[in-house]
């Protein structure tokens, strides 16, 4: 039951692809051959990074037919997200309106675009319109929340050059030798009368009853050898 409730809280997303691309600052003043394809890929990578697995499975991005991938169908999947291209001669807005009109769970649908035409289409089905800038702000805050939560990024292992440097500075570390030295120090301290007196005092300080007894009956000084 809990899993069903969590899934129900995750909205379906229909995203106006080029509108969001422009809002994200990924549009260019002049496009050379292949530029639009690359910028589109960057947008998809951004969404794949910021959206959860469940959100990606409920996400559809719609682009105009301009510079559609050659050799591919009018739709494909990218990291669980459905990517659609409008038919030649048609705009993405038209396809988005059709998708909103036939959506089976429109009240759980969020339409991401700054186009007022699509806002009206969303409201007509009681879906939620959301400006592209506001949607990007939400995605950006997700990164801030992760940082504030104190999540420590994984530490990269040292490179070969770094390892060589520290080996030159400190030499090879003999773990077995260190363990042997620590064991020897422990045995030496245990046999030292002065260390035994210190250990006895520490035990007394850790127990009020033992401390009272120790103060009332202090250990006698041992004669010097």
C-alpha positions in Angstrom: 0.0 0.0 0.0 2.8 2.4 0.9 4.5 1.8 -2.4 1.3 2.6 -4.3 0.9 5.8 -2.4 4.4 6.9 -3.3 3.9 6.1 -6.9 0.6 8.0 -7.0 2.4 11.1 -5.8 4.8 11.1 -8.7 3.3 13.2 -11.6 3.4 12.3 -15.2 5.5 14.9 -17.2 5.1 16.1 -20.7 7.9 18.5 -21.6 8.0 21.0 -24.4 11.5 20.1 -25.5 12.8 23.1 -27.3 11.1 25.5 -24.9 12.9 23.9 -22.0 16.2 23.8 -24.0 15.9 27.5 -24.5 15.1 28.2 -20.9 18.1 26.1 -19.8 20.5 28.3 -21.9 21.3 25.5 -24.3 20.0 27.2 -27.4 22.5 28.8 -29.8 22.3 32.0 -31.9 23.5 30.1 -35.0 23.2 26.4 -35.5 25.7 24.5 -37.6 25.1 21.0 -38.8 24.7 18.7 -35.8 24.6 21.5 -33.2 20.9 21.1 -32.5 21.3 17.3 -32.1 24.1 17.9 -29.6 22.2 20.5 -27.6 19.2 18.2 -27.5 21.4 15.5 -26.1 22.7 17.8 -23.4 19.1 18.5 -22.3 18.2 14.9 -22.2 21.4 14.2 -20.1 20.4 17.0 -17.7 16.9 15.5 -17.2 18.3 12.0 -16.8 20.6 13.2 -14.1 18.0 15.2 -12.1 14.9 13.1 -12.4 14.4 9.9 -10.4 13.9 6.6 -12.0 10.2 6.7 -11.4 10.0 10.2 -12.8 11.9 9.3 -16.0 9.5 6.4 -16.5 6.6 8.9 -16.5 8.3 11.5 -18.6 7.7 12.4 -22.2 9.8 15.0 -24.1 8.4 16.4 -27.3 10.5 18.2 -30.0 9.6 19.8 -33.3 10.6 17.8 -36.4 13.5 20.2 -37.1 16.8 18.3 -37.3 15.2 15.1 -36.1 17.7 12.2 -35.8 18.3 10.5 -39.1 17.7 6.8 -39.3 15.5 6.8 -36.1 11.8 6.5 -35.7 9.8 9.6 -34.7 10.1 8.4 -31.1 12.7 6.6 -29.0 13.6 6.1 -25.4 16.4 7.8 -23.4 17.2 6.5 -19.9 13.5 5.5 -19.5 12.2 8.8 -20.9 10.0 8.8 -24.0 11.3 11.2 -26.7 8.9 12.1 -29.4 9.2 14.3 -32.6 6.3 16.0 -34.2 5.5 15.0 -37.8 7.2 17.1 -40.5 5.1 20.2 -41.1 3.7 20.1 -37.6 4.8 21.8 -34.4 5.5 20.1 -31.0 2.7 22.1 -29.5 0.1 20.3 -31.6 1.5 16.9 -30.6 1.6 17.9 -26.9 -2.1 19.1 -27.1 -3.0 15.7 -28.5 -1.2 13.9 -25.8 -2.8 16.0 -23.1 -6.3 15.4 -24.6 -6.0 11.6 -24.5 -4.0 11.2 -21.3 -5.6 8.6 -19.0 -4.5 10.4 -15.8 -4.6 14.0 -16.7 -5.1 15.2 -13.1 -1.7 13.6 -12.3 -0.1 15.3 -15.3 2.3 18.3 -15.4 2.9 20.0 -18.7 6.3 21.8 -18.7 6.3 24.8 -21.1 6.2 28.5 -21.0 3.8 28.6 -23.9 0.4 29.9 -22.7 -1.3 27.8 -25.4 -0.1 24.7 -23.7 -1.1 26.1 -20.3 -4.7 26.4 -21.5 -4.6 22.9 -22.9 -3.4 21.6 -19.6 -6.0 23.4 -17.6 -8.8 22.2 -19.9 -8.0 18.7 -18.6 -7.3 19.8 -15.0 -3.6 19.0 -15.5 -0.9 21.3 -14.0 0.9 23.7 -16.3 4.5 24.7 -15.2 6.8 27.3 -16.8 10.1 25.9 -18.0 12.0 28.3 -15.8 10.1 27.2 -12.7 10.7 23.5 -13.6 14.5 24.1 -14.0 14.5 25.9 -10.6 13.0 22.8 -9.0 15.6 20.6 -10.6 18.4 23.0 -9.5 17.2 23.0 -5.8 17.5 19.2 -5.8 21.2 19.5 -6.1 21.3 22.1 -3.2 19.3 19.8 -1.0 21.8 17.0 -1.6 24.6 19.3 -0.6 22.8 20.6 2.5 22.1 17.0 3.6 25.8 16.5 4.0 26.2 13.8 1.4 30.0 13.4 0.9 31.0 12.7 -2.7 33.1 9.6 -3.1 36.9 10.2 -2.9 38.8 9.2 -5.9 41.6 6.7 -5.3 45.1 8.2 -5.5 46.8 8.2 -8.9 50.0 6.3 -9.6 52.0 9.5 -9.4 50.5 10.4 -6.0 51.2 7.0 -4.7 54.8 7.1 -5.9 55.3 10.6 -4.2 54.1 9.4 -0.8 56.2 6.2 -1.0 59.3 8.4 -1.7 58.5 10.6 1.2 57.7 7.9 3.8 58.9 4.7 2.3 57.0 1.4 2.3 54.8 1.0 5.4 55.3 -2.3 7.1 52.0 -3.0 8.8 53.2 -6.2 10.5 56.2 -4.2 12.0 53.9 -1.6 13.4 51.6 -4.2 15.0 54.7 -5.9 16.6 55.9 -2.5 18.0 52.5 -1.8 19.5 52.4 -5.2 21.2 55.9 -4.7 22.6 54.9 -1.3 24.0 51.9 -2.9 25.7 53.9 -5.6 27.3 56.5 -3.1 28.5 53.9 -0.8 30.1 52.3 -3.8 31.8 55.7 -4.7 33.4 56.5 -1.2 34.5 55.7 -0.6 38.2 55.1 3.1 37.6 52.7 2.4 34.7 50.9 -0.1 37.0 50.4 2.7 39.6 49.0 5.0 36.9 46.6 2.3 35.7 45.5 1.7 39.3 44.8 5.4 39.8 42.9 5.6 36.5 40.7 2.7 37.6 40.0 4.4 40.9 39.1 7.6 39.2 36.5 5.8 37.1 34.8 4.4 40.2 33.7 6.7 43.1 33.8 3.8 45.7 37.3 2.8 44.6 38.4 6.5 44.7 37.2 6.9 48.3 39.0 3.7 49.3 42.1 4.9 47.5 42.1 8.3 49.2 41.5 6.7 52.7 44.2 4.1 52.1 46.8 5.6 49.8 49.4 3.2 48.6 52.6 3.3 50.5 55.8 4.5 48.9 58.0 1.7 47.9 61.6 1.9 49.1 64.0 2.9 46.4 66.2 0.0 45.2 
